[in-house]
Amino acid sequence: MSAVRAERESESPNERIEREELVASVTVWTLAGRELAVFAPVPKDVASLKAVISAQCGIPVALQRLVEQDGDRVLDDGDESLQLECSDFLLVVDETPMFSWDHTENPCRAQLQIEGGVVKCPELRVDFVNVITKEPMRSGVHYFQFKMHHIGDEQWCGVVADPAQAGQSVPGRFLTAWAYYCGRMGTRFSSIVDGLGSLHAQGHAVKQFAKLQPAGDVIGMLVDLDRDVPAIAFELNGTLQGACPIPKDTPMWVLTVVDTSQDHVELVKLPLADAPQESIEALRGALLEVSQGTKLKGWVGDAPDIDDIPPESWSSSGSD
């Protein structure tokens, strides 16, 4: 326990009230010692402070960790009355929710086993489940890897702009997504729409990518949201496959699609220094033209209403 905290715990009620009245503002600092922001009047509680930090500094509430600068306590959203605490806090940006799969909000959560960035589905009872991360990327440059421990049939790994696509309501080829289609395991299908590995983006099979093996391959994904034209690049086991544009000023959730009860995917987020130079250069060069790809039949962009498409038509070729 810090000396400051011990001193405060020995305060009389009147001394505590006097100290509270003296705290007219709250200062938030970065780990590098830079003053991030000063807030006055003092927000009423931790949740309110995080909300104003988000509004003023653009740091999502879910990524904020506040630590007392003169203590060692991480403040919980349920903590009350900031006036009764110190007036200086360190802000730690914790990106863990950006590479942790969202179990709580997935409509098919009962069929998923999720621990951080690992998803398994031994209890899978439907044809497929789309799984997304807890928090989206909103800005910056990010490098992820999908460790494909097992692919039972076919999978998509990439990003989506609409978190409502989580669950089983939107089949893989209907997704409004930008994804590495892994191909179909154990099949002779030989098109980039179904069978071969490829880039599936916004309703189009754009370019043939290397087809994955049923186990052991690693998909790398580099996302740059700060470019004038935001872009995404995919590689397989370190070899570039291709890069394409993605929407500007649009939050992006990481996506995978589990398709059989044996599927097992692990998502990790790595330092940018680990991204292949080839992928970095691909984002700076000519990007693939998504609209020139082969249109995916039945993509939601063509359909008047996804609810009008009978589920039995999805399962004729897996996560169709």
N, C-alpha and C positions, 0 to 999 in steps of 0.2 A: 504494500500500500504506500502511495506517495505521501511525503510530509504534508503537502498541501491538502490532500484528502483527509489525513488524520486530524489536521488542524480544523478543518471544516466540520468534521463529525463531533468535535468537542465544543462547537459554538453554542451559545445560548440562542433561544428563539429571537431575541431582539437583535443580537449580532448578525444573525442570518438574514433578517429582514433588512438591516442597514446595508449589508453587502449586496443584497439583491437590488436595492434602490440605486446603488452606485454603478451597477452594470447597465450602461445605457446602449451598448452596441455589442454585436458579436462579430469577430474577425475570423475568417476562414483562410487557412494557409495551405500551400502545397507542400509535399514532402521535400521539395527542393528549397523551401524557405521563402517562396514568393507569396506575397499577399494576394489572394485570389479575389476576395470581396469583403466588404464591411456592411453589415446589415443593422439598420436602426429604423424604428425601434426593434427590440429583440423579439424574434418570433416566439410564439407561446410554447412550442415544444419541438422535439427533434424532427418529427414529420413535417411540420411547417417550415423549419429551417431547410430541410432537404428540398422542399417544393420551391422555395425562393432561389436556392442555388441552381436548381434545374432551369427555372425561368430566366435567371440572369446570366448564367454561365453555360447553359446548354448541356449540362451533364445529367443524364437520366437518373431519376431517384433510385432505381434498382441497382445502379452501379456505384452508388455513393456509400462510403464507409467513413464515419466521423469519429475521430479519436481526440480525447482531451489532450491539449498540448502540454499541460503541466501534470498530466497523470498517465495512466496506462489503460484507461477504460474505453472500449468501443461503445458508442452510444446506440441504444436500441430505439426503434421508432416509438416504442411505448413509453420511453422516458418522459417525465413531465417537467414542465417549467424550466426552461433554459436559464432563467434568471437565477435559479438556485445552483447553477453549475458554473464552470469557468467561462470566460468570455472569449477564449481563443481555442480554435479547433483545427486539427490537421484533417485534410480531405484526402482519402485514399480512393482512387478510382479502381474498382474491382470488376474486371470484365468477365468473370466466371459465368454470369448468366447468359453471355453471348455464345458460349460453347457448351452449355448444359441443356440437355433436352428437357422440354416442358412436359412433365407428366400430369400435373394437376389440371391443366386446362385442356388436355387432349380428350376429345369425346370418347376415344377408345382406350382410355388409360387402364381399364381393368385387364386389357390384353397385353399390356406392355410392362416390361421390367426395365426400369431406368435408374441408373446411378451416375449422376453427373453427365458426362459425355458419352456414356455407354448405354446402348439400347439393345435389348433382346426381347423376343416375343414367343416364348414356348407355349403360351396359352392362346395364340392367335386363332380366331375362329372366323374371321372374315377374309376376303380376298387380298386386302392390303390395308396398311395404315400409314398415312403421312405424318411424320414426326418433325416438329420444328423446335427451335431453341426458345428459351424463356424470354430473351430480349433480342431485339434486332440490332444490326449495325446502323448507325445514323450518319456517321462521318468517319473519315480516317482511312487508313490502308491496313488491311487485315490478311493474315495468312493462316489457313486452316488445313488440316489433313483429316481425311476420312480413312480410318484403318478398317478395311473390309475383311473382318475375321471369317464371315461366312455369307455367301449369297446363294439362296436356294433356287431362285428363278430369275427375277430381274429387279433392278433397283435404280432409283434416281438420287443423285447427290448434288446439291447446289443451293440456290437461294430462291425465296419467294417474297413477294411484296404484300401478300394478303394472309395474315395468320388464320383467317377463317377456313383456309384450305387444310388445316390439320384435321386428322381423323380419316374417315373413309368416304367422304362425300364427293371427292374429286379424284378420279383415277389419274395415273401418272401422265398419260398423254393428253389429259384435259387440263393439267395444271398451268396456271400462269406463273411460269418459273423459268429459271435459267440454270440448267442442270446437265451434269454428266450422266447420260444414260449408259448404264453398265453393260447393256446387251442382255440377251436371254441365255441362261445356262442350259447346256445339254439340248440344244435345238439346232436345226438346220436352217432356220429362218435367216435370211441373208440381206435384209434391208436396214437402212439407218433408222427407219420407223420402228421396226420390230426385229430384233435378233442381233444386229451388229451394235457395237459400242458407237456412241455418237453424242453430239451436242444437241439437246432438245431445249429450245428457247422460244418462249412466247408463242407456242402453237406450231413450231416448225422444227423439223429434223434438219439441222443446218449443215453438219459436216461429220464425216466418219471419224470416230476416235478409236483408239485401241480398245478391244473388248477385254473385259476383266476375266480373271480366273475365278472359280468358285470360292477361293479362299486365299488370303495372304497379300493381295495387292493394296496399294495406298494411293488414293486420289488426293492430289494437292490442289488447293483452290486459293487464288490470290484475288482479293477484292479491293479496288481503289474507288472510294466514293468522293474523293476530293478533286478529281480531274474535272475539266470542263465537260468532258464526256465520260462519265463513270463507266468502269469496265470490270470484267471478270475474266480470269485466265484459269484454265484447268491443265493439270499435268498428271501423268500416271507413272508412279515409281520414279519421279524426277524428270520424266521426258515430256516436254510441252506437247499438248494436243491442240489447243486453240484458245482464242480470246474473242469476246464479243462485248458490245455495249450493254449497259443496264440503265434503268431510268435514273434521272437526276433528282436530287432532293426527295428521295424515297427510302424509308426504312426497309431493311432487308433482313429477314430471318433466315438462318441456315436450315436446310431441309434434308431429310433422308426419307426413303420410303421402304418400309419392311413389307415383305411379300409372302414369306413362308415362316413357319414356326421355328425354323433353324437359323433365321437371319440374325446377324450379330454385327453391329457397327459401332465403332468408337470414334468420336469426334475430339480432336485436340486443336488448340490454338497455339501457334508457335511464333517466336520473334520474327520480324521481317527479315532479319539477317539470314534466316534459314530458308527463305524463299529462293527457288532457283533463279539465277540471273536471266535465263531464257524467258521465264514467265514475266519478270519485271520488264524486260525489253518488249515483250508481246503487248503489254498494256500501252506502251508508248508508240507502237507501230500501227499498221493497218489492221482494223478489227473486222471480224467476220460480219457479213451483212445478213442479219437474221431473216429478214423478209424474203430473201432469195432461196431459203431452204424449202424442203418438201413439206407441204402443209400436213399437219397431223389431223387425220380425219376425226371429227367429233370434238376438236378443241373447244373449250368453253367460249372462246372468242367467236366461234361460229354458231354456237347453240343458243337458241332463244332463252332457254331455262334449263339448268342442269337437272332440275327435278323431273323434267320431262323425259330424261334418258333412263330407261329401265335398267336396274342393277344387273340383271341377267346378261345384258349385252356387254358389260364390262369384263366378265369372267371368261369369255370365250378365248381370250389369249392372255390370261394372267391379269396384271394391273393395267389393262388396256386403256 
